[in-house]
């Protein structure tokens, strides 16, 4: 296991998803700037930041698991905002499916990390 959270596949996937959300959300209406646009960007980016924090504290299992839980929570919140974007007709059904599929994959990886924290623990 490397010493850089950026080497984690889950981080790479979450980061790519956050960047895709950024790109797509640039087309959202200006009246959504301080609500849907900011919220979906914030939550998707928070998945990445919580992964980074968890990885740096991985030698402390409780802290690691807490931050992975936070990342999973933010990932779930991102899905809610993606659902709103679809229902408001800001994204297509295909774009929605693609983002939800990516979010589901990230969620599965986060669940794996929760179930197997020993595989990510740093040296004590």
Steps between C-alpha positions, in 0.01 A plus 500: 500500500644836397526804722289725282122511509510608134614146413172352627271389218200625695659846527571509127141399420350748747721780370406424138133498598533837679666648192225361276239654732686831481500488121131409476389746767652793309189483281255520792287818511649799680215499754635163622847641571457519877291189536520197274823593319695580815356208694574228243851635447566524874375151584684333212824674596448408864517132410858563386599718794364250752692221327818706528440565869418138572810376326728734693351373829475135398718382789212601729222261402214692662601824327553321169156341516336827602642684200414213262146521639502874431619435143217249453248749640620769259485252212137424588422871522652547155255243364209701641620815323547303178138381535386861541699601191319234300155591631565868427600403144855631539655167398393220269389156611824361354715749690306419817551126456870544432551714813290274721691195375830672584370599842381145566844366412668749734249401771587133458869578536438708811298214648790265431733737683260507795481120513878453458676792671801281580591501130551875513661549840833677508794403712460556871 
